[in-house]
Amino acid sequence: MNEITAFCGLDCAECPAYIAKQEDDDQLRSETAENWSEEHDMDLSPEDINCDGCTADGKLFQYCEECEIRNCAEEKEIENCAHCGEYTCGKLDEIFEAVPGAKNTLDEIHSNLS
């Protein structure tokens, strides 16, 4: 699969919810719902594990629908946070701490902008 850079720099193509939806993989949906329910103290069912990617107009995982970063970027109509005049803001701190690769991705995009 090709890389799909989310607004925060994560690669949606590596997300189990994205993979399960694209491959119509019910086994992966079940496993992911069980794992994420336990890890994040949520009550998820396999039907919840469907996503077309953060920047897509299609189906989103429920967390992505409510994501402060995603909502901010959509409101500003930017491709991702690297294109924001306020890059990097505090909204990204938690993601960057959990997934340093997301910061590396956005830093690279930001440095290549005119």
Contact map, one row per residue, 1 for C-alpha under 8 A:
111000000000100000000000000000000000000000000000000000000000000000000000000000000000000000000000000000000000000000
111100000000100000000000000000000000000000000000000000000000000000000000000000000000000000000000000000000000000000
111110000011110000000000000000000000000000000000000000000000000000000000000000000000000000000000000000000000000000
011111000011100000000000000000000000000000000000000010000000000000000000000000000000000000000000000000000000000000
001111111111000000000000000000000000000000000000000000100000000000000000000000010000000000000000000000000000000000
000111111111000000000000000000000000000000000000000011100000000000000000000000010000000000000000000000000000000000
000011111100000000000000000000000000000000000000000001100000000000001100100000111000000000000000000000000000000000
000011111100000000000000000000000000000000000000000000000000000000001100000000011000000000010010000001100100000000
000011111110000000000000000000000000000000000000000000000000000000000000000000011000000000000000000011111100000000
000011111111000000000000000000000000000000000000000000000000000000000000000000000000000000000000001011001000000000
001111001111111000000000000000000000000000000000000000000000000000000000000000000000000000000000000001000000000000
001111000111111001000000000000000000000000000000000011000000000000000000000000000000000000000000000000000000000000
111100000011111001100000000000000000000000000000000010000000000000000000000000000000000000000000000000000000000000
001000000011111101100000000000000000000000000000000000000000000000000000000000000000000000000000000000000000000000
000000000011111111100000000000000000000000000000000000000000000000000000000000000000000000000000000000000000000000
000000000000011111110000000110010000000000000000100000000000000000000000000000000000000000000000000000000000000000
000000000000001111111000000010010000000000000000111000000000100000000000000000000000000000000000000000000000000000
000000000001111111111100000000000000000000000000111110000000000000000000000000000000000000000000000000000000000000
000000000000111111111111100000000000000000000000000000000000000000000000000000000000000000000000000000000000000000
000000000000000111111111110110000000000000000000111000000000000000000000000000000000000000000000000000000000000000
000000000000000011111111100000000000000000000000111100000000000000000000000000000000000000000000000000000000000000
000000000000000001111111100000000000000000000000000100000000000000000000000000000000000000000000000000000000000000
000000000000000000111111100000000000000000000000000000000000000000000000000000000000000000000000000000000000000000
000000000000000000111111110000000000000000000000000000000000000000000000000000000000000000000000000000000000000000
000000000000000000111111111110000000000000000000000000000000000000000000000000000000000000000000000000000000000000
000000000000000000010001111111000000000000000100000000000000000000000000000000000000000000000000000000000000000000
000000000000000000000000111111100000000000000000000000000000000000000000000000000000000000000000000000000000000000
000000000000000100010000111111110000000000000000000000000000000000000000000000000000000000000000000000000000000000
000000000000000110010000111111111000000000000111110000000000000000000000000000000000000000000000000000000000000000
000000000000000000000000011111111100000000001100000000000000000000000000000000000000000000000000000000000000000000
000000000000000000000000001111111110000000000100000000000000000000000000000000000000000000000000000000000000000000
000000000000000110000000000111111111000000000100100000000000000000000000000000000000000000000000000000000000000000
000000000000000000000000000011111111100000011101100000000000000000000000000000000000000000000000000000000000000000
000000000000000000000000000001111111110000011000000000000000000000000000000000000000000000000000000000000000000000
000000000000000000000000000000111111111000000000000000000000000000000000000000000000000000000000000000000000000000
000000000000000000000000000000011111111111010000000000000000000000000000000000000000000000000000000000000000000000
000000000000000000000000000000001111111111110000000000000000000000000000000000000000000000000000000000000000000000
000000000000000000000000000000000111111111000000000000000000000000000000000000000000000000000000000000000000000000
000000000000000000000000000000000011111111000000000000000000000000000000000000000000000000000000000000000000000000
000000000000000000000000000000000001111111000000000000000000000000000000000000000000000000000000000000000000000000
000000000000000000000000000000000001111111100000000000000000000000000000000000000000000000000000000000000000000000
000000000000000000000000000000000001111111110000000000000000000000000000000000000000000000000000000000000000000000
000000000000000000000000000000000000100011111000000000000000000000000000000000000000000000000000000000000000000000
000000000000000000000000000000001101100001111101100000000000000000000000000000000000000000000000000000000000000000
000000000000000000000000000001001100000000111111100000000000000000000000000000000000000000000000000000000000000000
000000000000000000000000010011111000000000011111100000000000000000000000000000000000000000000000000000000000000000
000000000000000000000000000010000000000000001111110000000000000000000000000000000000000000000000000000000000000000
000000000000000000000000000010001000000000011111110000000000110000000000000000000000000000000000000000000000000000
000000000000000111011000000010011000000000011111111000000000100000000000000000000000000000000000000000000000000000
000000000000000011011000000010000000000000000011111100000011100000000000000000000000000000000000000000000000000000
000000000000000011011000000000000000000000000000111111000111100000000000000000000000000000000000000000000000000000
000000000000000001001100000000000000000000000000011111011111000000000000000000000000000000000000000000000000000000
000101000001100001000000000000000000000000000000001111110111000000000000000000000000000000000000000000000000000000
000001100001000000000000000000000000000000000000001111110001000100000100000000000000000000000000000000000000000000
000011100000000000000000000000000000000000000000000011111000000000000000000000000000000000000000000000000000000000
000000000000000000000000000000000000000000000000000111111110000000000000000000000000000000000000000000000000000000
000000000000000000000000000000000000000000000000000100111110000000000000000000000000000000000000000000000000000000
000000000000000000000000000000000000000000000000001110011111000000000000000000000000000000000000000000000000000000
000000000000000000000000000000000000000000000000011110011111100000000000000000000000000000000000000000000000000000
000000000000000000000000000000000000000000000000011111000111110110000000000000000000000000000000000000000000000000
000000000000000010000000000000000000000000000001111000000011111110000000000000000000000000000000000000000000000000
000000000000000000000000000000000000000000000001000000000001111111000000000000000000000000000000000000000000000000
000000000000000000000000000000000000000000000000000000000000111111100000000000000000000000000000000000000000000000
000000000000000000000000000000000000000000000000000001000001111111100100000000000000000000000000000000000000000000
000000000000000000000000000000000000000000000000000000000001111111100110000000000000000000000000000000000000000000
000000000000000000000000000000000000000000000000000000000000011111110110000000000000000000000000000000000000000000
000000000000000000000000000000000000000000000000000000000000001111111110000000000000000000000000000000000000000000
000000000000000000000000000000000000000000000000000000000000000001111111000000000000000000100000000000000000000000
000000110000000000000000000000000000000000000000000000000000000000111111100000000000000000110000000000000000000000
000000110000000000000000000000000000000000000000000001000000000111111111110000000000000000000000000000000000000000
000000000000000000000000000000000000000000000000000000000000000011111111111000000000000000000000000000000000000000
000000000000000000000000000000000000000000000000000000000000000000011111111100000000000000000000000000000000000000
000000100000000000000000000000000000000000000000000000000000000000001111111111111001000000000000000000000000000000
000000000000000000000000000000000000000000000000000000000000000000000111111111000000000000000000000000000000000000
000000000000000000000000000000000000000000000000000000000000000000000011111110000000000000000000000000000000000000
000000000000000000000000000000000000000000000000000000000000000000000001111111000000000000000000000000000000000000
000000000000000000000000000000000000000000000000000000000000000000000000111111100000000000000000000000000000000000
000000000000000000000000000000000000000000000000000000000000000000000000110111111011000000000000000000000000000000
000000100000000000000000000000000000000000000000000000000000000000000000100011111010000000000000000000000000000000
000011111000000000000000000000000000000000000000000000000000000000000000100001111111000000000000000000000100000000
000000111000000000000000000000000000000000000000000000000000000000000000100001111111001100000000000000000100000000
000000000000000000000000000000000000000000000000000000000000000000000000000000011111001100000000000000000110110000
000000000000000000000000000000000000000000000000000000000000000000000000000001111111101000000000000000000000010010
000000000000000000000000000000000000000000000000000000000000000000000000100001011111111100000000000000000000000000
000000000000000000000000000000000000000000000000000000000000000000000000000000000011111000000000000000000000000000
000000000000000000000000000000000000000000000000000000000000000000000000000000000001111110000000000000000000000000
000000000000000000000000000000000000000000000000000000000000000000000000000000001111111110000000000000000000000000
000000000000000000000000000000000000000000000000000000000000000000000000000000001101011111010000000000000000000000
000000000000000000000000000000000000000000000000000000000000000000000000000000000000011111111000000000000000000000
000000000000000000000000000000000000000000000000000000000000000000000000000000000000000111111000000000000000000000
000000000000000000000000000000000000000000000000000000000000000000011000000000000000000011111100000000000000000000
000000010000000000000000000000000000000000000000000000000000000000001000000000000000000111111111000000000000000000
000000000000000000000000000000000000000000000000000000000000000000000000000000000000000011111111100000000000000000
000000000000000000000000000000000000000000000000000000000000000000000000000000000000000000111111110000000000000000
000000010000000000000000000000000000000000000000000000000000000000000000000000000000000000011111111101000000000000
000000000000000000000000000000000000000000000000000000000000000000000000000000000000000000011111111111100000000000
000000000000000000000000000000000000000000000000000000000000000000000000000000000000000000001111111100000000000000
000000000000000000000000000000000000000000000000000000000000000000000000000000000000000000000111111100000000000000
000000000100000000000000000000000000000000000000000000000000000000000000000000000000000000000011111111100000000000
000000000000000000000000000000000000000000000000000000000000000000000000000000000000000000000011111111110000000000
000000001100000000000000000000000000000000000000000000000000000000000000000000000000000000000001001111111000000000
000000011110000000000000000000000000000000000000000000000000000000000000000000000000000000000011001111111100000000
000000011000000000000000000000000000000000000000000000000000000000000000000000000000000000000001001111111110000000
000000001000000000000000000000000000000000000000000000000000000000000000000000000000000000000000000111111111000000
000000001100000000000000000000000000000000000000000000000000000000000000000000000000000000000000000011111111100000
000000011000000000000000000000000000000000000000000000000000000000000000000000011100000000000000000001111111110000
000000000000000000000000000000000000000000000000000000000000000000000000000000000100000000000000000000111111111000
000000000000000000000000000000000000000000000000000000000000000000000000000000000000000000000000000000011111111100
000000000000000000000000000000000000000000000000000000000000000000000000000000000100000000000000000000001111111110
000000000000000000000000000000000000000000000000000000000000000000000000000000000110000000000000000000000111111110
000000000000000000000000000000000000000000000000000000000000000000000000000000000000000000000000000000000011111110
000000000000000000000000000000000000000000000000000000000000000000000000000000000000000000000000000000000001111111
000000000000000000000000000000000000000000000000000000000000000000000000000000000010000000000000000000000000111111
000000000000000000000000000000000000000000000000000000000000000000000000000000000000000000000000000000000000000111
